């Protein structure tokens, strides 16, 4: 994965091996990174791939990252994961 844009120290827009853009998050993943740099995949904690080819989504996410702390996003992601697990258990 190669850096396309660094949002902050913990979130980066990357291009994957298939040429598609993804947003990856991890503690310090964007620190001292510049477009074209390689991302250490072991640092990736969360990965978001969009099937939508809409650049506005990336812009909206960037704006969100400016206002919301990384730990809050991580907590929200964990809550959604727990919710998904409970819903899938109830539907079995």
NUZA-324963 format. One record per atom (N, C-alpha, C, CB): residue in three letters; x, y, z; residue number from 1. Coordinates in nm, 2 decimals, always signed. Glycine has a CB too. Example, Ala and Ser with C-alpha at 12.3 -4.5 7.8 and 13.67 -1.06 7.14 Angstrom:
2
node sevo->ala, X->+1.32, Y->-0.57, Z->+0.78, pavex->1 .
node sevo->ala, X->+1.23, Y->-0.45, Z->+0.78, pavex->1 .
node sevo->ala, X->+1.32, Y->-0.33, Z->+0.78, pavex->1 .
node sevo->ala, X->+1.13, Y->-0.45, Z->+0.90, pavex->1 .
node sevo->ser, X->+1.28, Y->-0.22, Z->+0.71, pavex->2 .
node sevo->ser, X->+1.37, Y->-0.11, Z->+0.71, pavex->2 .
node sevo->ser, X->+1.29, Y->+0.00, Z->+0.79, pavex->2 .
node sevo->ser, X->+1.41, Y->-0.06, Z->+0.57, pavex->2 .
end
This chain:
92
node sevo->unk, X->+0.08, Y->-0.12, Z->+0.00, pavex->1 .
node sevo->unk, X->+0.00, Y->+0.00, Z->+0.00, pavex->1 .
node sevo->unk, X->+0.09, Y->+0.12, Z->+0.00, pavex->1 .
node sevo->unk, X->-0.10, Y->+0.00, Z->+0.12, pavex->1 .
node sevo->unk, X->+0.05, Y->+0.22, Z->-0.08, pavex->2 .
node sevo->unk, X->+0.12, Y->+0.34, Z->-0.09, pavex->2 .
node sevo->unk, X->+0.04, Y->+0.46, Z->-0.05, pavex->2 .
node sevo->unk, X->+0.17, Y->+0.37, Z->-0.24, pavex->2 .
node sevo->unk, X->+0.10, Y->+0.56, Z->+0.02, pavex->3 .
node sevo->unk, X->+0.03, Y->+0.68, Z->+0.07, pavex->3 .
node sevo->unk, X->-0.02, Y->+0.76, Z->-0.05, pavex->3 .
node sevo->unk, X->+0.12, Y->+0.76, Z->+0.17, pavex->3 .
node sevo->unk, X->-0.14, Y->+0.80, Z->-0.04, pavex->4 .
node sevo->unk, X->-0.20, Y->+0.90, Z->-0.14, pavex->4 .
node sevo->unk, X->-0.20, Y->+1.04, Z->-0.07, pavex->4 .
node sevo->unk, X->-0.34, Y->+0.86, Z->-0.19, pavex->4 .
node sevo->unk, X->-0.26, Y->+1.03, Z->+0.06, pavex->5 .
node sevo->unk, X->-0.27, Y->+1.15, Z->+0.14, pavex->5 .
node sevo->unk, X->-0.27, Y->+1.12, Z->+0.29, pavex->5 .
node sevo->unk, X->-0.40, Y->+1.23, Z->+0.10, pavex->5 .
node sevo->unk, X->-0.20, Y->+1.20, Z->+0.36, pavex->6 .
node sevo->unk, X->-0.20, Y->+1.18, Z->+0.51, pavex->6 .
node sevo->unk, X->-0.30, Y->+1.28, Z->+0.57, pavex->6 .
node sevo->unk, X->-0.06, Y->+1.21, Z->+0.57, pavex->6 .
node sevo->unk, X->-0.40, Y->+1.22, Z->+0.64, pavex->7 .
node sevo->unk, X->-0.50, Y->+1.30, Z->+0.71, pavex->7 .
node sevo->unk, X->-0.45, Y->+1.35, Z->+0.84, pavex->7 .
node sevo->unk, X->-0.63, Y->+1.22, Z->+0.73, pavex->7 .
node sevo->unk, X->-0.39, Y->+1.26, Z->+0.91, pavex->8 .
node sevo->unk, X->-0.32, Y->+1.30, Z->+1.04, pavex->8 .
node sevo->unk, X->-0.23, Y->+1.18, Z->+1.08, pavex->8 .
node sevo->unk, X->-0.43, Y->+1.33, Z->+1.16, pavex->8 .
node sevo->unk, X->-0.17, Y->+1.19, Z->+1.20, pavex->9 .
node sevo->unk, X->-0.08, Y->+1.08, Z->+1.24, pavex->9 .
node sevo->unk, X->-0.14, Y->+0.94, Z->+1.24, pavex->9 .
node sevo->unk, X->-0.02, Y->+1.11, Z->+1.37, pavex->9 .
node sevo->unk, X->-0.28, Y->+0.94, Z->+1.25, pavex->10 .
node sevo->unk, X->-0.34, Y->+0.81, Z->+1.27, pavex->10 .
node sevo->unk, X->-0.43, Y->+0.76, Z->+1.16, pavex->10 .
node sevo->unk, X->-0.42, Y->+0.82, Z->+1.40, pavex->10 .
node sevo->unk, X->-0.44, Y->+0.84, Z->+1.05, pavex->11 .
node sevo->unk, X->-0.53, Y->+0.81, Z->+0.94, pavex->11 .
node sevo->unk, X->-0.47, Y->+0.85, Z->+0.81, pavex->11 .
node sevo->unk, X->-0.67, Y->+0.87, Z->+0.96, pavex->11 .
node sevo->unk, X->-0.47, Y->+0.76, Z->+0.71, pavex->12 .
node sevo->unk, X->-0.41, Y->+0.78, Z->+0.58, pavex->12 .
node sevo->unk, X->-0.49, Y->+0.73, Z->+0.47, pavex->12 .
node sevo->unk, X->-0.26, Y->+0.72, Z->+0.58, pavex->12 .
node sevo->unk, X->-0.50, Y->+0.80, Z->+0.36, pavex->13 .
node sevo->unk, X->-0.56, Y->+0.75, Z->+0.24, pavex->13 .
node sevo->unk, X->-0.45, Y->+0.68, Z->+0.16, pavex->13 .
node sevo->unk, X->-0.62, Y->+0.87, Z->+0.15, pavex->13 .
node sevo->unk, X->-0.47, Y->+0.56, Z->+0.12, pavex->14 .
node sevo->unk, X->-0.37, Y->+0.48, Z->+0.05, pavex->14 .
node sevo->unk, X->-0.43, Y->+0.42, Z->-0.08, pavex->14 .
node sevo->unk, X->-0.32, Y->+0.36, Z->+0.14, pavex->14 .
node sevo->unk, X->-0.34, Y->+0.38, Z->-0.16, pavex->15 .
node sevo->unk, X->-0.38, Y->+0.30, Z->-0.28, pavex->15 .
node sevo->unk, X->-0.33, Y->+0.16, Z->-0.26, pavex->15 .
node sevo->unk, X->-0.31, Y->+0.37, Z->-0.41, pavex->15 .
node sevo->unk, X->-0.42, Y->+0.07, Z->-0.27, pavex->16 .
node sevo->unk, X->-0.39, Y->-0.07, Z->-0.25, pavex->16 .
node sevo->unk, X->-0.32, Y->-0.14, Z->-0.37, pavex->16 .
node sevo->unk, X->-0.51, Y->-0.15, Z->-0.21, pavex->16 .
node sevo->unk, X->-0.29, Y->-0.26, Z->-0.36, pavex->17 .
node sevo->unk, X->-0.22, Y->-0.33, Z->-0.47, pavex->17 .
node sevo->unk, X->-0.30, Y->-0.34, Z->-0.60, pavex->17 .
node sevo->unk, X->-0.18, Y->-0.47, Z->-0.43, pavex->17 .
node sevo->unk, X->-0.44, Y->-0.32, Z->-0.59, pavex->18 .
node sevo->unk, X->-0.52, Y->-0.33, Z->-0.70, pavex->18 .
node sevo->unk, X->-0.55, Y->-0.19, Z->-0.76, pavex->18 .
node sevo->unk, X->-0.66, Y->-0.39, Z->-0.66, pavex->18 .
node sevo->unk, X->-0.49, Y->-0.08, Z->-0.70, pavex->19 .
node sevo->unk, X->-0.50, Y->+0.05, Z->-0.75, pavex->19 .
node sevo->unk, X->-0.62, Y->+0.12, Z->-0.69, pavex->19 .
node sevo->unk, X->-0.51, Y->+0.05, Z->-0.90, pavex->19 .
node sevo->unk, X->-0.69, Y->+0.06, Z->-0.60, pavex->20 .
node sevo->unk, X->-0.81, Y->+0.12, Z->-0.54, pavex->20 .
node sevo->unk, X->-0.77, Y->+0.20, Z->-0.41, pavex->20 .
node sevo->unk, X->-0.91, Y->+0.02, Z->-0.50, pavex->20 .
node sevo->unk, X->-0.84, Y->+0.31, Z->-0.38, pavex->21 .
node sevo->unk, X->-0.81, Y->+0.39, Z->-0.26, pavex->21 .
node sevo->unk, X->-0.89, Y->+0.33, Z->-0.14, pavex->21 .
node sevo->unk, X->-0.85, Y->+0.53, Z->-0.28, pavex->21 .
node sevo->unk, X->-0.82, Y->+0.33, Z->-0.03, pavex->22 .
node sevo->unk, X->-0.87, Y->+0.29, Z->+0.10, pavex->22 .
node sevo->unk, X->-0.83, Y->+0.39, Z->+0.21, pavex->22 .
node sevo->unk, X->-0.83, Y->+0.14, Z->+0.13, pavex->22 .
node sevo->unk, X->-0.90, Y->+0.39, Z->+0.31, pavex->23 .
node sevo->unk, X->-0.86, Y->+0.47, Z->+0.43, pavex->23 .
node sevo->unk, X->-0.81, Y->+0.37, Z->+0.53, pavex->23 .
node sevo->unk, X->-0.97, Y->+0.57, Z->+0.48, pavex->23 .
node sevo->unk, X->-0.69, Y->+0.39, Z->+0.58, pavex->24 .
node sevo->unk, X->-0.64, Y->+0.30, Z->+0.69, pavex->24 .
node sevo->unk, X->-0.61, Y->+0.38, Z->+0.81, pavex->24 .
node sevo->unk, X->-0.52, Y->+0.22, Z->+0.64, pavex->24 .
node sevo->unk, X->-0.63, Y->+0.32, Z->+0.93, pavex->25 .
node sevo->unk, X->-0.61, Y->+0.39, Z->+1.06, pavex->25 .
node sevo->unk, X->-0.53, Y->+0.30, Z->+1.14, pavex->25 .
node sevo->unk, X->-0.75, Y->+0.42, Z->+1.12, pavex->25 .
node sevo->unk, X->-0.45, Y->+0.36, Z->+1.23, pavex->26 .
node sevo->unk, X->-0.36, Y->+0.29, Z->+1.32, pavex->26 .
node sevo->unk, X->-0.28, Y->+0.39, Z->+1.39, pavex->26 .
node sevo->unk, X->-0.27, Y->+0.18, Z->+1.25, pavex->26 .
node sevo->unk, X->-0.24, Y->+0.36, Z->+1.52, pavex->27 .
node sevo->unk, X->-0.17, Y->+0.46, Z->+1.60, pavex->27 .
node sevo->unk, X->-0.04, Y->+0.49, Z->+1.53, pavex->27 .
node sevo->unk, X->-0.15, Y->+0.40, Z->+1.74, pavex->27 .
node sevo->unk, X->-0.02, Y->+0.62, Z->+1.49, pavex->28 .
node sevo->unk, X->+0.10, Y->+0.67, Z->+1.43, pavex->28 .
node sevo->unk, X->+0.13, Y->+0.63, Z->+1.29, pavex->28 .
node sevo->unk, X->+0.22, Y->+0.62, Z->+1.52, pavex->28 .
node sevo->unk, X->+0.03, Y->+0.57, Z->+1.22, pavex->29 .
node sevo->unk, X->+0.05, Y->+0.52, Z->+1.09, pavex->29 .
node sevo->unk, X->+0.09, Y->+0.62, Z->+0.99, pavex->29 .
node sevo->unk, X->-0.08, Y->+0.45, Z->+1.04, pavex->29 .
node sevo->unk, X->+0.04, Y->+0.75, Z->+1.01, pavex->30 .
node sevo->unk, X->+0.08, Y->+0.86, Z->+0.92, pavex->30 .
node sevo->unk, X->+0.19, Y->+0.94, Z->+0.96, pavex->30 .
node sevo->unk, X->-0.04, Y->+0.94, Z->+0.90, pavex->30 .
node sevo->unk, X->+0.25, Y->+0.91, Z->+1.07, pavex->31 .
node sevo->unk, X->+0.36, Y->+1.00, Z->+1.12, pavex->31 .
node sevo->unk, X->+0.48, Y->+0.99, Z->+1.02, pavex->31 .
node sevo->unk, X->+0.41, Y->+0.95, Z->+1.26, pavex->31 .
node sevo->unk, X->+0.52, Y->+1.11, Z->+0.98, pavex->32 .
node sevo->unk, X->+0.64, Y->+1.13, Z->+0.89, pavex->32 .
node sevo->unk, X->+0.62, Y->+1.06, Z->+0.76, pavex->32 .
node sevo->unk, X->+0.76, Y->+1.08, Z->+0.96, pavex->32 .
node sevo->unk, X->+0.50, Y->+1.04, Z->+0.71, pavex->33 .
node sevo->unk, X->+0.47, Y->+0.98, Z->+0.58, pavex->33 .
node sevo->unk, X->+0.43, Y->+1.09, Z->+0.48, pavex->33 .
node sevo->unk, X->+0.36, Y->+0.88, Z->+0.60, pavex->33 .
node sevo->unk, X->+0.47, Y->+1.06, Z->+0.36, pavex->34 .
node sevo->unk, X->+0.44, Y->+1.15, Z->+0.25, pavex->34 .
node sevo->unk, X->+0.38, Y->+1.07, Z->+0.13, pavex->34 .
node sevo->unk, X->+0.57, Y->+1.23, Z->+0.20, pavex->34 .
node sevo->unk, X->+0.31, Y->+1.13, Z->+0.04, pavex->35 .
node sevo->unk, X->+0.26, Y->+1.06, Z->-0.08, pavex->35 .
node sevo->unk, X->+0.37, Y->+0.98, Z->-0.15, pavex->35 .
node sevo->unk, X->+0.19, Y->+1.16, Z->-0.18, pavex->35 .
node sevo->unk, X->+0.33, Y->+0.86, Z->-0.17, pavex->36 .
node sevo->unk, X->+0.43, Y->+0.76, Z->-0.24, pavex->36 .
node sevo->unk, X->+0.50, Y->+0.67, Z->-0.14, pavex->36 .
node sevo->unk, X->+0.53, Y->+0.84, Z->-0.31, pavex->36 .
node sevo->unk, X->+0.50, Y->+0.71, Z->-0.01, pavex->37 .
node sevo->unk, X->+0.56, Y->+0.62, Z->+0.09, pavex->37 .
node sevo->unk, X->+0.48, Y->+0.49, Z->+0.11, pavex->37 .
node sevo->unk, X->+0.58, Y->+0.70, Z->+0.22, pavex->37 .
node sevo->unk, X->+0.55, Y->+0.39, Z->+0.15, pavex->38 .
node sevo->unk, X->+0.49, Y->+0.26, Z->+0.17, pavex->38 .
node sevo->unk, X->+0.44, Y->+0.26, Z->+0.32, pavex->38 .
node sevo->unk, X->+0.58, Y->+0.14, Z->+0.15, pavex->38 .
node sevo->unk, X->+0.32, Y->+0.20, Z->+0.34, pavex->39 .
node sevo->unk, X->+0.26, Y->+0.18, Z->+0.47, pavex->39 .
node sevo->unk, X->+0.30, Y->+0.04, Z->+0.52, pavex->39 .
node sevo->unk, X->+0.11, Y->+0.21, Z->+0.47, pavex->39 .
node sevo->unk, X->+0.34, Y->+0.04, Z->+0.65, pavex->40 .
node sevo->unk, X->+0.37, Y->-0.09, Z->+0.71, pavex->40 .
node sevo->unk, X->+0.23, Y->-0.15, Z->+0.75, pavex->40 .
node sevo->unk, X->+0.46, Y->-0.07, Z->+0.84, pavex->40 .
node sevo->unk, X->+0.20, Y->-0.26, Z->+0.68, pavex->41 .
node sevo->unk, X->+0.06, Y->-0.32, Z->+0.70, pavex->41 .
node sevo->unk, X->+0.04, Y->-0.37, Z->+0.84, pavex->41 .
node sevo->unk, X->+0.04, Y->-0.43, Z->+0.60, pavex->41 .
node sevo->unk, X->+0.14, Y->-0.40, Z->+0.92, pavex->42 .
node sevo->unk, X->+0.12, Y->-0.45, Z->+1.06, pavex->42 .
node sevo->unk, X->+0.08, Y->-0.33, Z->+1.15, pavex->42 .
node sevo->unk, X->+0.25, Y->-0.51, Z->+1.11, pavex->42 .
node sevo->unk, X->+0.09, Y->-0.21, Z->+1.10, pavex->43 .
node sevo->unk, X->+0.04, Y->-0.10, Z->+1.18, pavex->43 .
node sevo->unk, X->-0.11, Y->-0.07, Z->+1.16, pavex->43 .
node sevo->unk, X->+0.12, Y->+0.03, Z->+1.15, pavex->43 .
node sevo->unk, X->-0.17, Y->-0.13, Z->+1.06, pavex->44 .
node sevo->unk, X->-0.31, Y->-0.10, Z->+1.03, pavex->44 .
node sevo->unk, X->-0.40, Y->-0.17, Z->+1.13, pavex->44 .
node sevo->unk, X->-0.34, Y->-0.16, Z->+0.89, pavex->44 .
node sevo->unk, X->-0.48, Y->-0.09, Z->+1.20, pavex->45 .
node sevo->unk, X->-0.58, Y->-0.14, Z->+1.30, pavex->45 .
node sevo->unk, X->-0.72, Y->-0.14, Z->+1.24, pavex->45 .
node sevo->unk, X->-0.58, Y->-0.05, Z->+1.42, pavex->45 .
node sevo->unk, X->-0.75, Y->-0.05, Z->+1.15, pavex->46 .
node sevo->unk, X->-0.88, Y->-0.04, Z->+1.09, pavex->46 .
node sevo->unk, X->-0.86, Y->-0.01, Z->+0.94, pavex->46 .
node sevo->unk, X->-0.97, Y->+0.07, Z->+1.15, pavex->46 .
node sevo->unk, X->-0.94, Y->-0.06, Z->+0.86, pavex->47 .
node sevo->unk, X->-0.93, Y->-0.04, Z->+0.71, pavex->47 .
node sevo->unk, X->-1.07, Y->-0.02, Z->+0.65, pavex->47 .
node sevo->unk, X->-0.85, Y->-0.16, Z->+0.64, pavex->47 .
node sevo->unk, X->-1.08, Y->+0.08, Z->+0.58, pavex->48 .
node sevo->unk, X->-1.21, Y->+0.12, Z->+0.52, pavex->48 .
node sevo->unk, X->-1.19, Y->+0.13, Z->+0.36, pavex->48 .
node sevo->unk, X->-1.27, Y->+0.25, Z->+0.57, pavex->48 .
node sevo->unk, X->-1.26, Y->+0.04, Z->+0.29, pavex->49 .
node sevo->unk, X->-1.26, Y->+0.04, Z->+0.15, pavex->49 .
node sevo->unk, X->-1.40, Y->+0.08, Z->+0.10, pavex->49 .
node sevo->unk, X->-1.22, Y->-0.10, Z->+0.09, pavex->49 .
node sevo->unk, X->-1.40, Y->+0.17, Z->+0.01, pavex->50 .
node sevo->unk, X->-1.53, Y->+0.22, Z->-0.05, pavex->50 .
node sevo->unk, X->-1.55, Y->+0.16, Z->-0.19, pavex->50 .
node sevo->unk, X->-1.53, Y->+0.37, Z->-0.06, pavex->50 .
node sevo->unk, X->-1.67, Y->+0.11, Z->-0.21, pavex->51 .
node sevo->unk, X->-1.71, Y->+0.06, Z->-0.34, pavex->51 .
node sevo->unk, X->-1.76, Y->+0.18, Z->-0.43, pavex->51 .
node sevo->unk, X->-1.81, Y->-0.05, Z->-0.34, pavex->51 .
node sevo->unk, X->-1.77, Y->+0.29, Z->-0.37, pavex->52 .
node sevo->unk, X->-1.82, Y->+0.41, Z->-0.43, pavex->52 .
node sevo->unk, X->-1.71, Y->+0.49, Z->-0.49, pavex->52 .
node sevo->unk, X->-1.91, Y->+0.50, Z->-0.34, pavex->52 .
node sevo->unk, X->-1.71, Y->+0.54, Z->-0.61, pavex->53 .
node sevo->unk, X->-1.60, Y->+0.62, Z->-0.67, pavex->53 .
node sevo->unk, X->-1.63, Y->+0.77, Z->-0.65, pavex->53 .
node sevo->unk, X->-1.59, Y->+0.58, Z->-0.82, pavex->53 .
node sevo->unk, X->-1.67, Y->+0.80, Z->-0.53, pavex->54 .
node sevo->unk, X->-1.71, Y->+0.94, Z->-0.50, pavex->54 .
node sevo->unk, X->-1.60, Y->+1.01, Z->-0.42, pavex->54 .
node sevo->unk, X->-1.84, Y->+0.95, Z->-0.43, pavex->54 .
node sevo->unk, X->-1.53, Y->+1.11, Z->-0.47, pavex->55 .
node sevo->unk, X->-1.43, Y->+1.18, Z->-0.40, pavex->55 .
node sevo->unk, X->-1.48, Y->+1.26, Z->-0.28, pavex->55 .
node sevo->unk, X->-1.35, Y->+1.27, Z->-0.50, pavex->55 .
node sevo->unk, X->-1.61, Y->+1.29, Z->-0.28, pavex->56 .
node sevo->unk, X->-1.67, Y->+1.36, Z->-0.17, pavex->56 .
node sevo->unk, X->-1.66, Y->+1.28, Z->-0.04, pavex->56 .
node sevo->unk, X->-1.81, Y->+1.40, Z->-0.20, pavex->56 .
node sevo->unk, X->-1.67, Y->+1.15, Z->-0.05, pavex->57 .
node sevo->unk, X->-1.66, Y->+1.06, Z->+0.07, pavex->57 .
node sevo->unk, X->-1.52, Y->+1.08, Z->+0.13, pavex->57 .
node sevo->unk, X->-1.68, Y->+0.92, Z->+0.03, pavex->57 .
node sevo->unk, X->-1.42, Y->+1.09, Z->+0.06, pavex->58 .
node sevo->unk, X->-1.28, Y->+1.11, Z->+0.11, pavex->58 .
node sevo->unk, X->-1.28, Y->+1.24, Z->+0.18, pavex->58 .
node sevo->unk, X->-1.17, Y->+1.09, Z->+0.01, pavex->58 .
node sevo->unk, X->-1.33, Y->+1.34, Z->+0.11, pavex->59 .
node sevo->unk, X->-1.33, Y->+1.48, Z->+0.17, pavex->59 .
node sevo->unk, X->-1.41, Y->+1.49, Z->+0.30, pavex->59 .
node sevo->unk, X->-1.38, Y->+1.58, Z->+0.06, pavex->59 .
node sevo->unk, X->-1.52, Y->+1.42, Z->+0.30, pavex->60 .
node sevo->unk, X->-1.61, Y->+1.42, Z->+0.42, pavex->60 .
node sevo->unk, X->-1.54, Y->+1.36, Z->+0.53, pavex->60 .
node sevo->unk, X->-1.74, Y->+1.36, Z->+0.39, pavex->60 .
node sevo->unk, X->-1.47, Y->+1.24, Z->+0.50, pavex->61 .
node sevo->unk, X->-1.40, Y->+1.17, Z->+0.61, pavex->61 .
node sevo->unk, X->-1.28, Y->+1.26, Z->+0.66, pavex->61 .
node sevo->unk, X->-1.34, Y->+1.04, Z->+0.55, pavex->61 .
node sevo->unk, X->-1.21, Y->+1.33, Z->+0.57, pavex->62 .
node sevo->unk, X->-1.10, Y->+1.41, Z->+0.61, pavex->62 .
node sevo->unk, X->-1.15, Y->+1.52, Z->+0.71, pavex->62 .
node sevo->unk, X->-1.03, Y->+1.47, Z->+0.49, pavex->62 .
node sevo->unk, X->-1.27, Y->+1.58, Z->+0.68, pavex->63 .
node sevo->unk, X->-1.33, Y->+1.68, Z->+0.76, pavex->63 .
node sevo->unk, X->-1.36, Y->+1.63, Z->+0.90, pavex->63 .
node sevo->unk, X->-1.45, Y->+1.75, Z->+0.69, pavex->63 .
node sevo->unk, X->-1.42, Y->+1.50, Z->+0.90, pavex->64 .
node sevo->unk, X->-1.45, Y->+1.44, Z->+1.02, pavex->64 .
node sevo->unk, X->-1.33, Y->+1.42, Z->+1.11, pavex->64 .
node sevo->unk, X->-1.53, Y->+1.31, Z->+0.99, pavex->64 .
node sevo->unk, X->-1.22, Y->+1.37, Z->+1.05, pavex->65 .
node sevo->unk, X->-1.10, Y->+1.35, Z->+1.12, pavex->65 .
node sevo->unk, X->-1.04, Y->+1.47, Z->+1.18, pavex->65 .
node sevo->unk, X->-1.00, Y->+1.28, Z->+1.03, pavex->65 .
node sevo->unk, X->-1.07, Y->+1.59, Z->+1.13, pavex->66 .
node sevo->unk, X->-1.02, Y->+1.71, Z->+1.18, pavex->66 .
node sevo->unk, X->-1.09, Y->+1.75, Z->+1.31, pavex->66 .
node sevo->unk, X->-1.04, Y->+1.83, Z->+1.08, pavex->66 .
node sevo->unk, X->-1.22, Y->+1.70, Z->+1.32, pavex->67 .
node sevo->unk, X->-1.30, Y->+1.74, Z->+1.44, pavex->67 .
node sevo->unk, X->-1.31, Y->+1.63, Z->+1.55, pavex->67 .
node sevo->unk, X->-1.44, Y->+1.77, Z->+1.39, pavex->67 .
node sevo->unk, X->-1.29, Y->+1.50, Z->+1.51, pavex->68 .
node sevo->unk, X->-1.31, Y->+1.39, Z->+1.61, pavex->68 .
node sevo->unk, X->-1.17, Y->+1.33, Z->+1.64, pavex->68 .
node sevo->unk, X->-1.41, Y->+1.29, Z->+1.55, pavex->68 .
node sevo->unk, X->-1.15, Y->+1.30, Z->+1.77, pavex->69 .
node sevo->unk, X->-1.03, Y->+1.24, Z->+1.81, pavex->69 .
node sevo->unk, X->-1.02, Y->+1.09, Z->+1.76, pavex->69 .
node sevo->unk, X->-1.02, Y->+1.24, Z->+1.97, pavex->69 .
node sevo->unk, X->-0.90, Y->+1.04, Z->+1.74, pavex->70 .
node sevo->unk, X->-0.88, Y->+0.91, Z->+1.69, pavex->70 .
node sevo->unk, X->-0.94, Y->+0.80, Z->+1.78, pavex->70 .
node sevo->unk, X->-0.73, Y->+0.88, Z->+1.67, pavex->70 .
node sevo->unk, X->-0.92, Y->+0.82, Z->+1.91, pavex->71 .
node sevo->unk, X->-0.97, Y->+0.73, Z->+2.01, pavex->71 .
node sevo->unk, X->-1.13, Y->+0.72, Z->+2.01, pavex->71 .
node sevo->unk, X->-0.92, Y->+0.76, Z->+2.15, pavex->71 .
node sevo->unk, X->-1.19, Y->+0.83, Z->+1.98, pavex->72 .
node sevo->unk, X->-1.34, Y->+0.83, Z->+1.97, pavex->72 .
node sevo->unk, X->-1.38, Y->+0.75, Z->+1.85, pavex->72 .
node sevo->unk, X->-1.39, Y->+0.97, Z->+1.96, pavex->72 .
node sevo->unk, X->-1.31, Y->+0.76, Z->+1.74, pavex->73 .
node sevo->unk, X->-1.35, Y->+0.69, Z->+1.62, pavex->73 .
node sevo->unk, X->-1.32, Y->+0.54, Z->+1.64, pavex->73 .
node sevo->unk, X->-1.26, Y->+0.74, Z->+1.50, pavex->73 .
node sevo->unk, X->-1.21, Y->+0.51, Z->+1.71, pavex->74 .
node sevo->unk, X->-1.19, Y->+0.37, Z->+1.74, pavex->74 .
node sevo->unk, X->-1.29, Y->+0.31, Z->+1.83, pavex->74 .
node sevo->unk, X->-1.05, Y->+0.35, Z->+1.81, pavex->74 .
node sevo->unk, X->-1.34, Y->+0.38, Z->+1.93, pavex->75 .
node sevo->unk, X->-1.44, Y->+0.34, Z->+2.02, pavex->75 .
node sevo->unk, X->-1.57, Y->+0.32, Z->+1.95, pavex->75 .
node sevo->unk, X->-1.46, Y->+0.44, Z->+2.13, pavex->75 .
node sevo->unk, X->-1.61, Y->+0.41, Z->+1.86, pavex->76 .
node sevo->unk, X->-1.73, Y->+0.39, Z->+1.78, pavex->76 .
node sevo->unk, X->-1.72, Y->+0.27, Z->+1.69, pavex->76 .
node sevo->unk, X->-1.75, Y->+0.52, Z->+1.70, pavex->76 .
node sevo->unk, X->-1.61, Y->+0.25, Z->+1.63, pavex->77 .
node sevo->unk, X->-1.59, Y->+0.13, Z->+1.55, pavex->77 .
node sevo->unk, X->-1.61, Y->+0.00, Z->+1.63, pavex->77 .
node sevo->unk, X->-1.45, Y->+0.13, Z->+1.48, pavex->77 .
node sevo->unk, X->-1.55, Y->+0.00, Z->+1.75, pavex->78 .
node sevo->unk, X->-1.57, Y->-0.12, Z->+1.83, pavex->78 .
node sevo->unk, X->-1.71, Y->-0.14, Z->+1.87, pavex->78 .
node sevo->unk, X->-1.48, Y->-0.11, Z->+1.96, pavex->78 .
node sevo->unk, X->-1.79, Y->-0.04, Z->+1.90, pavex->79 .
node sevo->unk, X->-1.93, Y->-0.05, Z->+1.94, pavex->79 .
node sevo->unk, X->-2.01, Y->-0.10, Z->+1.82, pavex->79 .
node sevo->unk, X->-1.98, Y->+0.09, Z->+1.98, pavex->79 .
node sevo->unk, X->-1.98, Y->-0.05, Z->+1.70, pavex->80 .
node sevo->unk, X->-2.05, Y->-0.11, Z->+1.58, pavex->80 .
node sevo->unk, X->-2.02, Y->-0.26, Z->+1.56, pavex->80 .
node sevo->unk, X->-2.01, Y->-0.03, Z->+1.46, pavex->80 .
node sevo->unk, X->-1.89, Y->-0.30, Z->+1.58, pavex->81 .
node sevo->unk, X->-1.86, Y->-0.44, Z->+1.57, pavex->81 .
node sevo->unk, X->-1.93, Y->-0.52, Z->+1.67, pavex->81 .
node sevo->unk, X->-1.71, Y->-0.46, Z->+1.59, pavex->81 .
node sevo->unk, X->-1.94, Y->-0.48, Z->+1.79, pavex->82 .
node sevo->unk, X->-2.02, Y->-0.56, Z->+1.90, pavex->82 .
node sevo->unk, X->-2.16, Y->-0.56, Z->+1.86, pavex->82 .
node sevo->unk, X->-2.00, Y->-0.49, Z->+2.03, pavex->82 .
node sevo->unk, X->-2.22, Y->-0.45, Z->+1.81, pavex->83 .
node sevo->unk, X->-2.36, Y->-0.45, Z->+1.77, pavex->83 .
node sevo->unk, X->-2.38, Y->-0.55, Z->+1.65, pavex->83 .
node sevo->unk, X->-2.40, Y->-0.31, Z->+1.72, pavex->83 .
node sevo->unk, X->-2.29, Y->-0.55, Z->+1.56, pavex->84 .
node sevo->unk, X->-2.31, Y->-0.65, Z->+1.44, pavex->84 .
node sevo->unk, X->-2.30, Y->-0.79, Z->+1.49, pavex->84 .
node sevo->unk, X->-2.19, Y->-0.63, Z->+1.34, pavex->84 .
node sevo->unk, X->-2.21, Y->-0.82, Z->+1.59, pavex->85 .
node sevo->unk, X->-2.20, Y->-0.96, Z->+1.64, pavex->85 .
node sevo->unk, X->-2.33, Y->-1.00, Z->+1.71, pavex->85 .
node sevo->unk, X->-2.08, Y->-0.97, Z->+1.73, pavex->85 .
node sevo->unk, X->-2.39, Y->-0.91, Z->+1.79, pavex->86 .
node sevo->unk, X->-2.51, Y->-0.94, Z->+1.86, pavex->86 .
node sevo->unk, X->-2.63, Y->-0.96, Z->+1.77, pavex->86 .
node sevo->unk, X->-2.54, Y->-0.83, Z->+1.97, pavex->86 .
node sevo->unk, X->-2.64, Y->-0.87, Z->+1.67, pavex->87 .
node sevo->unk, X->-2.75, Y->-0.88, Z->+1.57, pavex->87 .
node sevo->unk, X->-2.74, Y->-1.02, Z->+1.50, pavex->87 .
node sevo->unk, X->-2.74, Y->-0.76, Z->+1.48, pavex->87 .
node sevo->unk, X->-2.61, Y->-1.05, Z->+1.46, pavex->88 .
node sevo->unk, X->-2.60, Y->-1.18, Z->+1.38, pavex->88 .
node sevo->unk, X->-2.63, Y->-1.30, Z->+1.46, pavex->88 .
node sevo->unk, X->-2.46, Y->-1.19, Z->+1.32, pavex->88 .
node sevo->unk, X->-2.60, Y->-1.29, Z->+1.59, pavex->89 .
node sevo->unk, X->-2.64, Y->-1.41, Z->+1.68, pavex->89 .
node sevo->unk, X->-2.79, Y->-1.42, Z->+1.70, pavex->89 .
node sevo->unk, X->-2.57, Y->-1.39, Z->+1.82, pavex->89 .
node sevo->unk, X->-2.86, Y->-1.31, Z->+1.71, pavex->90 .
node sevo->unk, X->-3.00, Y->-1.31, Z->+1.73, pavex->90 .
node sevo->unk, X->-3.07, Y->-1.36, Z->+1.60, pavex->90 .
node sevo->unk, X->-3.05, Y->-1.17, Z->+1.76, pavex->90 .
node sevo->unk, X->-3.01, Y->-1.34, Z->+1.48, pavex->91 .
node sevo->unk, X->-3.08, Y->-1.38, Z->+1.36, pavex->91 .
node sevo->unk, X->-3.05, Y->-1.52, Z->+1.32, pavex->91 .
node sevo->unk, X->-3.03, Y->-1.29, Z->+1.25, pavex->91 .
node sevo->unk, X->-2.97, Y->-1.59, Z->+1.40, pavex->92 .
node sevo->unk, X->-2.94, Y->-1.73, Z->+1.37, pavex->92 .
node sevo->unk, X->-3.04, Y->-1.82, Z->+1.43, pavex->92 .
node sevo->unk, X->-2.80, Y->-1.77, Z->+1.42, pavex->92 .
end
